[in-house]
Amino acid sequence: MRRPHPLRTFEDMTTTTSPAPRLITPLRVLGAVAHLSFMAFWGVAVALLVGTLLVGGVGGLVFLGLGAILLVGVVYALYGAAFLETARVEGLYGFGLPVLRPRRSPKRGFVGFLHTIWIQFIDGGMWRAIANLVLSTVLGWITWALIMIAVVGVTAAFAPLYASEDTVRLVGGSVSIAFAPVAGPLLAVAALAAVVGVALLHGVLARLLVAPIREAQLTAQVRDASTQRQEAIRAGDVERTRIERDLHDGVQPRLVSIGMTLGLAQTKIDADPEGAKALVAEAHTSTKAAITELRQLARGIHASVLDDRGLDAALSAVASRSHIPVQLDVRMDGPAGRDAEAAMYFAIAESLTNAAKHSRASGVRVTVRSRPGELWARVEDDGLGGARVVPGGGLDGIMNRITALGGTARLDSPAGGPTSLEVSVPCAS
């Protein structure tokens, strides 16, 4: 599934949106009448289901488990009804509505489960769709009543052919048989005109209640894009600082030392050839060490093995260099995209480095999976725990890099361990 570029601006989003659809077209009016005729019964069925779960849940609170399960069922029954309602309105009017997605808490464990239920319950988009469902149900029964009135009017038009009395009953009273052929069609036309009015009202209410979900989604996308832009800038700053630090503290002093050693060897080459040879050999060894450090530094900027052999092979190389045993489990359907694989590689590599330096772990398990639209990984060690995100640190770099791509990273490291890091990144396809 193709994702929008993480740094798209609000202008990009608004200029690519389609114009508002026309509500007053014959096909949409007929479609709305058909939908309302169905909604009269569907809304009642949803109400009965939700009501049954709610009454059973409240009554079952005495038996805590059963009651709580039924109340959770209420929340997700509402979500399911809202999901179908949003899809129905989008199919009828084409507002460009996003798919209504279940909410998920960033917290873990039972507290995270309860928080997930709560944020789903207070989801404004879900309640907007439910409100539209309720109004559509009411309008559906009004539509059925008007259709019945139209049928009565059409039937009354033929009253002289079958009536045995001098009057015929219409809505609200009786008329003479002589006027029935005129009054009946007029009543039918008025009822059908009212049906059209109800169908148009349905479109207006849908635009007022359900269409703003799209605007809320765009606002959230703009907010996420702004956050991703800031995190991308922070990630670049952290990476630049790391490179500068590695060059200043590692490669630069070694190169200066090599230069000084070669200069000293040059002064001794005539008076003390053997000493000069030893100094040149020392400079040669230092040069090879400097080359190794430069390669490691370049690998920290981009791992060429990713382009050559893919993420699985790159992670296998990282795991083989780890000072603690690494159990690697990678299952991918295919390439996930250069940016996604690079972000995942560096996140896992940094996690293994942190585990080796600070966790005192005896082993690390790395799990990587390709999921629909995303690449997911979990790194877990059996160390002491207590890991924290420190500005400018390795974990901060992971968070910034992942967020800049529109992904999520979640760290769980209680005191005493274990430490786990879950990372998901959108895939390019």
N, C-alpha and C positions, 0 to 999 in steps of 0.2 A: 504494500500500500504506500503510495507516494505521500510524503509528508511535506508541508510547506517549509521553505528555507527558514532556519531559526532566526535570521536577522531581517526578515521582512518587516517593512514599516507599515504604519497605519494607512499611509497613502497607497502602498502596494495592495493592501487588502481591500480598500474601498473602491479602487479603480477597477478591480477584477470582478466585483460582484455584479450579478445580473440585475436588470431593472425589476421593479416591483411587478408582480403578475397582475393581470386584469382579472377582477372578480366577476364582472358582468359579461359573461359570454354564454351562449346557449348551452354548450357542453358542460361548462362548470356549474350552471344552474341545475341542469338535469342531474349531474353527478352529485351535487349537494342534496337534492331531493332524495336520491337513492340512498346516500349516506345517512341522512336523517331518518329515513324509514327503517334502516337497520339499527341505528343508534338507540332508537326507542327501546329496543329489546336488549341490546348489548349493555347499555348503561345500567339497566335493572339487574342484569346478571352480575355485573361487576359489583354493584351495590350490595347484592345478596352475599356474594363471596366475601367482600371486605367486612360487611356487618357480621357475618357468621364467625369469621376469624377474630374480630374484635371482641364480640360478646364471649366467645369461648376463651380468648386470651385473658380477658379481665376476670371472668369467672374461674379460670384455672390458675390464677395467681396463688390460690391456696396450695395447689400442687405446683411449686415454683417452676419446675422444668417444663411441664406441658404448657403452662400459661405463657412463659417467656417465648417458647418456640412459636406459639400461635401469634403472639404480638410481633415477633420478627417477620412472620408470614404476612401480617398486615402491611408492613412497610414495603416488602418486596412485591406483594400483590398490587399495591398502589404504583410502585415503580413499573411493573409490567404493563398495567393499564395505561400509564402515562407514556411508556415507550410506544405502544401500539397506537395511541391517540396522536402522538407526534408524527409517526409514520403515515397515519391516515390523512392528516391535514396536509402533510408534505406531498403525498401522492395526489391529492385533489387539487391543491392550489399552487404547488411548486414554489414555496417561499424560499427555498434554499436552506431549510432547517438542518442543523447538524443532528447526527444520530444521538439520541439521549443515552448517555453512558452511566453506569452505576458509579457512585462515589466510593472512594477508598481512602482510608485514613493512613497517614504516614507512620503512625505508631504501630508497635508490634504487640503480639500476645493478646490476652483477653481484653485488656484495656483498648487495644487497637480495634478489636472486633466490635466492642461497644461503641467506640467513637465512629466507626464506619456506619453502624446502624443509625446513629444520631445524625451524622452529616447527610446521610441519604434521606432521612426523614425531613430535614429542614431544607432540602434542595428546592430552590425557587422554581427551576425549570419543571421539576416533577409536579409541583402544585399548580403551576400555570396550566399544564396539560390536563390535570385532573379537573380543574375548574372548567376548562373548555369541554371536557367529557360530560360533566354534569349539565351544563347549559345545552349541549348538543342533545342530551337525552330528553330534556324538557322540550326543546324545539322539535325533537322527533315525534313526541306524543302530540304536540300541536299540529304537526304535519299530517299525522294519521287522522286526527279529528277533522282537519280541513278537507282531506281526501274523501272521508266519509260524507261530509256535507256536499261535496261536489257530486258524489254518486247519488245522493238523495235528490239533488237538483236535476240531474240527468234523468233519473227515474220519474220524477214529477212531470217532466216534459211530455211523457207518454201516458200520463194519467187518464186522459179521455179514452184510451184504448182498453184500460183494464179496471178503472175505478167503478165501484157500484154505488158510491155515494156522490153527493153534490159538491163535496169539498175533499181536498187532499192535504195531508199534514206535511208542512215544511218546517225547517228549523225555526223555533220561536213562535209557531202558530199554524193556522190553516188558511188555505186560499181556495177560491172557487175553482171548479174544474175548468171553467172557461178561461181563467187567467193562468192556469198551471203551465201550459206550453210556453208562456212568456216568463213567468216568475221562476220556473225551474231552471232554464238555461242561464238566466241572469244570476241566480244563486250559485250555479256551478262555475260560471265565469269569475264571480267575485271570490269564491273559495279557491279556485286555481290561482288567481292573482295573489291571494294571500299566501298561498304555498310558495310562489315565486319570491314574495317579500320575505318569508321566513328563511328561504334558502339564501337570499342576499344577506340577511341579518346574520346567518351562520358564518358567512365569509368574513363579514366585518368583525364579528366577535373573535374568529380565529386569528385575524390579523392583529387584533388588540391583545389577545391573551397568549397565543402560541408563537407568533412571529417574533416578539421580542427576545425569545430564547436565542435566536440567531445573533441579535445585537449583543446579547450578554456573552455569547461565545466569542464574537469578534473582539469585544472588550477584553475578555480573558486572554485571547491570543496576543493582543497588543501588549498587555501586561507581561505575559510570558516572554514575548519577543524582547521587551525592554530588559527583563531580568536576564535573559540569555545573552544579550549584548553586553550587559555589565559583567556577567560572569566570564564571557569571552575575553573582555579587556583584562579582568583580574587574572585569568589563566595565563594570558600572554605576559603580564607583568611578573607573575610568579615564575614562569618558565624563563623569562629573560634574566631575572635575578638569580635563578639557579645556575644558568649557564655562566653568568658573570662570576658567581662565587666559585664554580668549579674551575673556571679558567684562572681566576686570581689566586685561588688557594692551591691548585694542583698543577696544571700544565705550565702556567707562566713561571712560577719559581723553578720548576724543573728545567725549562728552556734557558732561564737565566743561568742556572747552575751549569748547564752544558756549555754555554758560551764562555763562562769563566774557566771551566776545566780545559776547554780547547785553547783558550788564551794562555793558560799556564803551561800547557803542553808545548805551545809554540815557543815560549821562552826557554824551555828546557831541551828542545829538540837537538841542539848542537852540543850543549854541555853535558846533558844526561839523557842519552837516547832511550835507555831502558825505562827511566822514569816517565819520559814523554809517551812511550808506548803504553805504559800502564794508565796514564791519564786519558789517552785516546780511547783505550778499551773501556774505561769507566764512562767516558762520554758516549760511546757507542751503546753501552747497556742502558744508560739514562735515556738515550734517544728512542730506543725500542720501547722503554716504559712510557715515554711521552706519547708515542704513536698509539700504544694500547689505551692510554687515558683518553686520547682524542677520539679513538674509535668508540669507546664507551660513552663519551659525551655525545657523539653523533648518533649512537644508538638511542640515547635518551631523547633526542629530537625526533628521529624517525627510524623505526626498525626496518631496514631494507628487506629482512627475511619475510616481512608481511607481504611485500609485493612479489617476492620470488616464490614463496611456498605457502602463504596463507596463515591465518590466525592459529590454527592447530599446531603447526610446526613451530611458529614463533613462541607460543606458550610452552611447548615442550622444551625448547632451548632455554627459556627462562627457568623452568622447573629444574632442569639438569644443573644449572649453575647455583641453585639455592643451597644454603648451608644446612637447611633442615629438610627432612623428607616431604615431598609434595605429591599428593594423590590427585592426578589430573584427569578430569572426565569432560571431554568436549564432544558435543553432538550438534552438528550444524547441517542444515539441508543444502547449503551452498554459500557462496560469498555474501557477506552482509553489507558490503560497501567499504571503501577505503577509510572514510572518516570514522565510521562506527567501529571497525576492527582496530584502528589505531587507538581510539579512546579506550576500548576494552583492554587492549594489550597493555597500555601504560597504567591503567587502573590496577590490573592484576599484578603487573611487575612491581609497582610501588607498594602494593599490599604485601607481597612476599618479602620485599626489602624491609618493611616495617616489622613484619613478623620475625624476621631473622635478627633484627637489631634490638627489639624492645620486648617481645612477648614472652621469651623463654619457652616457646612452644616446642613440643616434640614432634609435631606433624601439622601439615596444612592440607586441607581439601579444597580443590578448585573445581567448580562445576560451571560449565558454559552450555547454554542452550539457545537455539534459534527459535523464536516464537513468532506468531503472525505480526509482522510489522515492527519487530524489535529483536535486539540481541540482549540476552540476559545472562548474568553471571553472579555467582556467590563464592566468596572466599572466606573460609572459616578455619581458625586455628584453635588449638587447645591450650593456649597460653594463659597469662595472668589477667588479661583484660585491662580495662581502664584506659583504653585508647580514646583520644579526644582530637577534635579538629582544631588545630592551632593555625591562626592566620600566617600564611607563608610557608606552612609545613607541607609534608608530602600528601597527607589526607586532604588538606585544603586544595592542593593542586588537582587531586582526583575529582573533588566535588565541582570545582570550577570548570574543568575540562568537560565533564559529563553534562553539567547544566547548560553549558554553552551550546551543546548539540541538541538540546531539548530532551535530554534523558533525566533519569533520577538515580540518586545514590543514597543509600540508607545504611548508617553505621550503628551496630549494636554491640557494645563492649562493656558489660557490667564488671564491677570489681570482682576479681577472682576468675573471670573468663566464663565462657569462651568469647572470642571476638569474631564477629561476622560482618562482612560488607556485601550488600546486594546492590548490583548496578544493572541498569537497563538503558539501552541506547536505541533510538529509532534507526531502522534499517533503510537503506536506499534500495529501491527496486525498480 
